[in-house]
Amino acid sequence: MRHIYSGEWAMMGSEVLELEIADTVDVEKREYSESFLALCSHSVIVGPHEVDRATNLVRLGFKGMDALHIACAEKARCGVMLTTDDQLLKRAVKCRKMIAVRIANPLAWIEEQVEHD
């Protein structure tokens, strides 16, 4: 978190992420997630390009919302998209040459960053 607060790293949000968080039934989880949204330096708006890209990603086997997340991360030119979804991570490995963003487990990615510091 210190990297985010210092401005070394930037967190990106999206309309897709905002919708998922708004749909979270557990109030405590929703409020906790909303506090992270406040740290985002930018939020990607979903437009026709992102919808088209997501449609292509669904054809590669990604689930609909996952495909939209990837399309938004690609639009924002994120260095990495973090997820704990094992199915998404497995699909991303199989399709890594067809997606323009690295998808990684947060813990594994943080451990890599610590090794480089």
N, C-alpha and C positions, 0 to 999 in steps of 0.2 A: 504494500500500500504506500510505502514511503516513496517509491518510484512514481506513483501516480500523483501523490500530493506535491512532489517536487517538480513535476512536469516532465520528467525523463520519459515516462510512458504515458500514453493517452488511451483512455477507454472510449470505445465507440458504442453508441446505442443504435436502435432502429425502431421504426414503428412496429415491427414484428415483435421485438423484445418487449416494448411497452404494452402491446396487446396481451402477450402471454402473462406478464406480471399482473396486469389489471384483472385477468381471469383467475388468478390464484385465490382459492377459497380461504385458505388459512391466512387470517389477518396478519398474524405475526410474521409469517414468511413473506407476505406481500409487502408489508411495510419495510422489512429488512431489504428486500430486493429493490424497492423504490429508492432506498437510501443510496444504493449503488448507481442507479440511473442518474442521480444527481451529480455523480462524479464524471459522467460522460462528457467529453469535450464536444461531441457532435452526435447528431442522430440522423440516420439515413432514412429518407422518405422513400416508400415503396412506390415505384412508378412502373410503366409498361416494360421498360428494359429489365427490371428486377423480376417481374412476373414471368417474362419470356425466359429469362435465365433459369428461374426456379423450375419452370416447366421442363426445360432440358435436363436439369439435375434430377428431377423426379424420374425421367426416362432412364437415368443411370442407376436408379434404385434408392435414391434418397427420399425420405418422407417429406410431405408437403411443407410443413413449418421449418424443418431442417433445411430444406432447399431454399426457402426464403431467407433464412439466417445466413446461409452461405452466399447467396446473391447479394445481400446487403454488405457482408464483410468484403466481398470482392469489389463492390462499388466504392467502398471506403478505402480500399487498398490496405486493408489491415495486414499486419505482419503475421498475425496468428488469430485464430478463432478458438476460444477455449470452451470445452464441453466435458461433462462427466458421462455423457451418453455413450456407452460402449458400442452400441450398434452403429451410431453415427461415426465414431472413431474408426471402426473396422471398415465401413463403407468408404470413408475418406482415404484410408490407406490404399484400398483397391483402385480408387479413382483419382489418386493424387496428381496424375499427369493431366487430368481433365478439369481440375479446379485450380483457381488462381489464388488460393489462400491456404495456408497451412492450418490444419485442424489438430489440436492437441489437448490432452488431459491437463487441467490446470496444475495439479501437483507435479506431474512429470515436467511440465514446461518451466515452472518456478525452480525446480531443482536444477534444470539446465542453466537457468539464468544465474543462479547462485554459484555454479561452477565457473561461470565466465566472469564473475565480479572480482 
